[in-house]
Amino acid sequence: MSTRSDDEDPEEQVDTENVGGLEEILPPQLMPIWSRIQLIQDFRSTHGRTYVKFMEAIVALVLTGGYLYWFSLFLGG
């Protein structure tokens, strides 16, 4: 039987100070791919909301342009 106190949450009982990422379990062949994913995640954590709003605006403009182009082809054809 464990002798843990009922007042503590299970998360508080686990030592998470030296926990690493996936680099501990990935084979060396996949490390270049993982490093690129880490760069993307670091960028997202740094620029998060502003970057997402900017990219949403660009995607909205491109989709609107594509729909207008398709509509002009539809009407002209």
C-alpha positions in Angstrom: 0.0 0.0 0.0 1.2 3.5 -0.7 1.5 6.0 2.1 0.5 9.2 0.2 -1.4 11.9 1.7 -5.0 12.4 0.4 -4.4 16.2 0.4 -1.9 16.1 -2.5 -2.9 15.8 -6.1 -1.3 13.0 -8.1 0.4 15.6 -10.3 2.2 17.0 -7.3 3.7 13.7 -6.4 5.5 13.3 -9.7 8.9 14.9 -10.2 8.6 16.7 -13.6 11.7 18.9 -13.2 14.0 17.0 -15.6 11.5 15.7 -18.1 12.6 15.9 -21.7 10.8 15.8 -25.0 10.6 13.1 -27.7 14.3 13.4 -28.3 14.8 10.9 -25.5 13.0 8.1 -27.3 13.4 9.0 -31.0 16.0 7.1 -33.1 18.9 9.3 -34.4 17.5 9.1 -37.9 14.4 11.0 -37.0 16.2 13.8 -35.1 16.4 16.2 -38.0 12.6 16.0 -38.5 12.1 16.5 -34.7 14.3 19.5 -34.6 12.2 21.1 -37.4 9.1 20.4 -35.4 10.7 22.0 -32.3 11.5 25.1 -34.3 7.9 25.4 -35.4 6.6 24.9 -31.9 9.1 27.5 -30.5 7.9 30.0 -33.1 4.3 29.3 -32.3 4.8 29.8 -28.6 6.7 33.1 -29.2 4.4 34.6 -31.8 1.2 32.6 -31.2 -2.0 34.7 -31.5 -0.6 37.4 -33.9 0.8 34.8 -36.3 -2.4 32.8 -36.4 -4.5 35.9 -37.1 -2.1 37.0 -39.8 -2.2 33.6 -41.5 -6.0 33.4 -41.2 -6.2 36.7 -43.0 -3.9 35.5 -45.8 -5.8 32.3 -46.2 -9.1 34.2 -46.3 -7.8 36.5 -49.0 -6.4 33.6 -51.1 -9.7 31.7 -50.8 -11.8 34.7 -51.7 -9.6 35.4 -54.7 -9.9 31.7 -55.8 -13.7 31.8 -55.4 -14.0 35.0 -57.4 -11.7 33.6 -60.2 -13.8 30.4 -60.3 -17.0 32.4 -60.4 -15.7 34.5 -63.3 -14.8 31.3 -65.2 -18.2 29.9 -64.4 -20.0 33.0 -65.7 -17.7 33.5 -68.7 -17.8 29.9 -69.8 
